[in-house]
């Protein structure tokens, strides 16, 4: 996977997981500042406030992205060699559904508020 694609994937994951965590988890969130390495270089610096469960999910996803064997990364749901363990994949799909729906509704709301 190219560096730009990796950075985009990590930023998208963080946005979706952060939105899900903010909506669903009231427990104490930990502020974290993290250098994200890829192919031996620190490509990205991220800051986030996530509960322990969501933090573990995010770190797991980063690890799986770092180990993705594809040069052209396919969508995870269509990949013939999935990187994610089945329970984690289901958990991430739930997060993506929730956040994707919420982000879609926010875009629609912005369209109407501009009128």
C-alpha positions as CSV (number, residue, x, y, z in Angstrom):
1,X,0.0,0.0,0.0
2,X,1.3,3.4,-0.8
3,X,2.1,5.9,2.0
4,X,-0.8,8.3,1.1
5,X,-3.3,5.5,1.1
6,X,-2.0,4.3,4.5
7,X,-2.3,7.8,6.0
8,X,-5.8,8.2,4.5
9,X,-6.9,4.8,5.9
10,X,-5.6,5.6,9.4
11,X,-7.2,9.1,9.4
12,X,-10.6,7.7,8.3
13,X,-10.4,4.9,10.9
14,X,-9.7,7.5,13.6
15,X,-12.6,9.7,12.5
16,X,-15.1,6.9,12.5
17,X,-13.9,5.3,15.8
18,X,-13.8,8.7,17.5
19,X,-17.3,9.5,16.4
20,X,-18.6,6.1,17.5
21,X,-16.8,6.4,20.9
22,X,-18.1,9.9,21.5
23,X,-21.7,8.8,20.8
24,X,-21.7,5.4,22.5
25,X,-19.3,5.4,25.4
26,X,-19.6,7.6,28.4
27,X,-16.7,6.2,30.3
28,X,-13.5,8.1,30.9
29,X,-11.5,8.7,27.7
30,X,-7.7,8.8,27.6
31,X,-5.9,11.5,25.6
32,X,-3.2,9.9,23.4
33,X,-0.6,11.4,21.1
34,X,0.9,8.7,18.8
35,X,3.4,8.5,16.1
36,X,2.2,5.9,13.5
37,X,5.0,4.1,11.8
38,X,4.7,2.5,8.3
39,X,7.4,0.6,6.6
40,X,10.0,1.7,9.1
41,X,9.2,5.4,9.0
42,X,6.9,7.6,11.2
43,X,4.4,8.8,8.6
44,X,1.7,10.3,10.7
45,X,1.1,11.9,14.1
46,X,-2.3,11.4,15.6
47,X,-4.0,12.8,18.7
48,X,-7.2,11.2,20.0
49,X,-9.5,10.9,23.1
50,X,-10.9,7.3,23.2
51,X,-12.1,5.0,25.9
52,X,-10.0,1.9,26.5
53,X,-12.1,-0.4,24.3
54,X,-12.0,2.0,21.3
55,X,-8.3,2.7,21.8
56,X,-7.6,-1.0,21.6
57,X,-9.7,-1.3,18.5
58,X,-7.9,1.6,16.8
59,X,-4.5,0.3,17.7
60,X,-5.5,-3.2,16.4
61,X,-6.7,-1.6,13.1
62,X,-3.4,0.3,12.7
63,X,-1.5,-2.9,13.3
64,X,-3.6,-4.8,10.7
65,X,-3.1,-1.9,8.2
66,X,0.6,-2.0,8.7
67,X,0.6,-5.7,7.8
68,X,-1.7,-5.5,4.8
69,X,0.0,-7.5,2.1
70,X,-1.7,-5.8,-0.9
71,X,0.0,-3.2,-3.0
72,X,-3.4,-1.9,-4.0
73,X,-5.5,-2.1,-0.9
74,X,-9.0,-3.5,-1.6
75,X,-12.0,-2.7,0.6
76,X,-11.9,-5.0,3.6
77,X,-15.3,-6.5,2.9
78,X,-14.3,-7.6,-0.6
79,X,-10.8,-8.8,0.3
80,X,-10.0,-12.5,-0.4
81,X,-7.4,-12.5,2.4
82,X,-8.9,-10.6,5.3
83,X,-6.4,-9.1,7.8
84,X,-9.0,-8.8,10.6
85,X,-10.0,-11.6,12.9
86,X,-13.8,-12.3,12.5
87,X,-14.9,-10.8,15.9
88,X,-12.9,-7.7,15.3
89,X,-14.1,-7.4,11.7
90,X,-17.7,-7.5,13.0
91,X,-17.0,-4.9,15.7
92,X,-15.4,-2.6,13.1
93,X,-18.3,-3.1,10.7
94,X,-20.7,-1.9,13.5
95,X,-18.5,1.1,14.1
96,X,-18.4,2.0,10.4
97,X,-22.2,1.6,10.0
98,X,-22.9,3.9,12.9
99,X,-20.4,6.5,12.0
100,X,-21.0,6.4,8.2
101,X,-24.7,6.9,8.8
102,X,-24.0,9.8,11.2
103,X,-21.6,11.5,8.8
104,X,-24.0,11.1,5.9
105,X,-26.8,12.7,8.0
106,X,-24.4,15.6,9.0
107,X,-23.7,16.2,5.3
108,X,-27.4,16.4,4.5
109,X,-28.0,18.7,7.5
110,X,-25.3,21.0,6.3
111,X,-26.8,21.1,2.8
112,X,-30.2,22.2,4.2
113,X,-28.7,24.7,6.7
114,X,-26.9,26.6,3.9
115,X,-30.2,27.3,2.1
